[in-house]
């Protein structure tokens, strides 16, 4: 089956399943022999069509609806997945497995533990954008005992740091993507609460890495 993946976490999952896409974005993990077909927000539609894929996999948040529509208008089959929580991840992977003829079943999860920490998750700077809900990452954090203080503010709320301080989170979580937060930002973010830097892929890349990501997050000692 000739697959094009426009979603980095889907590319990672397909490779983990032993499936090598024929086309991937420049943000995807490297796949030997796969053509690069632009970015997640600006895919090269002509390059994708030239690969004659049986299926192009997209994500409703990661990719643009107009690109999905343009691919279908070119006669290409597409699969647009949507993941807003851990249950949605399981459903999306089941759909992807069926589409690719892959045997896959979710790993049973225990119930989420009691809340141990109240966290704010910053995902962009200038302007400040934070993680809200419903989102996969908020669901993931809840599974390791972390409650998002902005869970009731929509998926990706804009807030100033002063407003966030009023919510009194125990921690500010600063992932390495989509904005590359690092130690140089710690002093600024620490005006809200102590800062915990995380690998953004563990927080946002749903798919084959989810179980290992949960284990790594649980081991951080919130």
N, C-alpha and C positions, 0 to 999 in steps of 0.2 A: 504494500500500500504506500503510495506517495503522499506524504504529509508535509504541509507547511505549517509551522508554529509561529504565531505572532505574539506569544506570551512566554516570557522567560521561565516561569515556574512550570508551564506545560512542557516546554522543551526539556527541562530537567527531569520531569516525570516520565516523558516518553523514552528518554535515554535510559533511565532506571528500569524501564520495562523492556529494554532491549530493542527499542524502535528508534531508528535514526531518521529524523526529518530530512527532507531534501532541501528545505529552505527555512531559515531562522532570521530573527532580527539581530541587529548589532548589539542589543542588550542581553541576548540569550547566552547561556553557556556555550562555549565552542563545540561544534559537532563536526568531526572530520568529514570533509567532502560536501558539507551542506553549503548552499549558496546564501550569501547575505542579501536580504531583501528589504533593506532600510530599517526604520525604527518602528516602535510600537505605535506612535502617533502619526508617522509619515511613511508608511510602507510603500515600496515600489511596486505598484499594481501590475505594471507590464512585466516586471521581472518575475513576479509570482505566477502570472499566467503562463509565462514561457516555460516554467517548470512542469506544467501539465499535472498539477496535484489532483489526487482523488479527493482531498479534503484540506481545507484551511481552517485552523483552530484559532479562535479569538477569545477575548474576555471582555465582558461588557464595560468594565471599569478601565482596563488596560488599553483597549483599542477603541477606535471611533466607529460609531454606527454607520457613518457615510462610507467608510472604507469597506465595511461588511457588505453594504448595499452595492457598492461599485464592483466588488468581487463577484457577487451573485449575478449582477447584470452582465458580467463577462462569461457567465455560464459555469462558474466554479461553485462547487459545493462548499458551504461553510458551516462551522459549528461554533456558536457564540455561547460561552459558559458564563455563569454568574455565581459568585461565591461571596456570601455576606456573613457566614459563620462556619463553625466546624461541621455542622450538619450539612450545610450547603456545599462544603468541600467534598464530603463523602458522596453527595448526590452528583456533583460535577465529575468526580473521578469515575463513578459508576457509568455515567453517560459516555465519557471518553473511552472507557474500557470497552463498552459495547460497540462504539463506533470503530474501534481499531481491532476488534476481535481479541482482546486481551482478557485473560482471567485475572480478576482483581476482586478483593473483598476488604471492607474496612476492618481495621483493628479495633476491637471493643475498647471503649474508654470508660474509666471510672467517673463518677459524678465529680463535678467541680468542687474543690475544697472551700472551706469558709474563707472570706476575704481576709487577707493578711496585710495588704498594702493598698492604698488608694494612689493611683498613678495618673499623671498627665503625659501623653505621648506627643512629642513635637515632630512634625514631618516636613515643615518648610520654614524658611526664614525670609523676611522681606517680601511679602508680608508673613507674619507668623500664622501658620496653619497647624492645627492639631488633629489628632485622631479622635473620632467620635464613634457613633454606632447608627445603624447596623453595619459592622465591618468584621471581616475575618480576623484581623489582628486583635480587636477588642475581645472577640470570642476566645481567641487563643490565650490571651492574658488572663481571662476569667478562669480558664482551665488550670492555671497555676496560682490562683488565689489573688489576682490583682484586679481591682475594680477601677475602671476608667472614670475619672471625675467628670468627663465631658460626654459620657454615654448618652445623655439625653439631649444633646445639642445638634443632632444631625451627624452625617457621616464624617465630614471634614470641616469643622467649624474654624473660623478666623477669630482669634482672640489676641489681645495685647497681654504682655507678661504681667502687668499690674492686675488685670482682671483675673488672670489665672491664679495669682497668689491668694486672692480672696477665697478660692475654693480649697485651699490648704491641702494640696496633695502631699503624700509622704515622699514621693519620688517624681522626678521628671525623667522619663525614658526618652533617650535620644538615639534613634536608629541611624545606621550608616547610609540608608537610602529611604525615600527618593532624594532627600537632601543629604549631602555628605557631612553629617554632624560628627564632630571629633573633639579632642581635648581643647582646641582653641576656642570652643564655644562654652566651655564649662562655667567660667566665671559669670557669664551673662545668664545662663540658664539657672545657675545656682542661686540667683536672687529669688527664685520661686521655691525651690526645694533641692535637696541633694540630687545629683545627676547620675543616671545609670546608662552607659553607652552599650548598645546592642548591635549585633549583625542584623541589618535590615532584612536580609533574605530570610532569616529565621522568623521574623515577625510578619512578613508580607507574602512570601512565596508559598502559597498553598500547593499541596500536591504530595509527591513522594517524600518530601523532606519533613512533612508535618510531625510525624511521630518522633523523629530525632530532634526536631526543633523544640517540641514540648519538653523532651527530656533535658535538653540544654537549658531552656528557660527555667525549668523547675530546679535545676542544679545551681542557679545563680545565687540562691539564698536571699530571696527578696526580704 
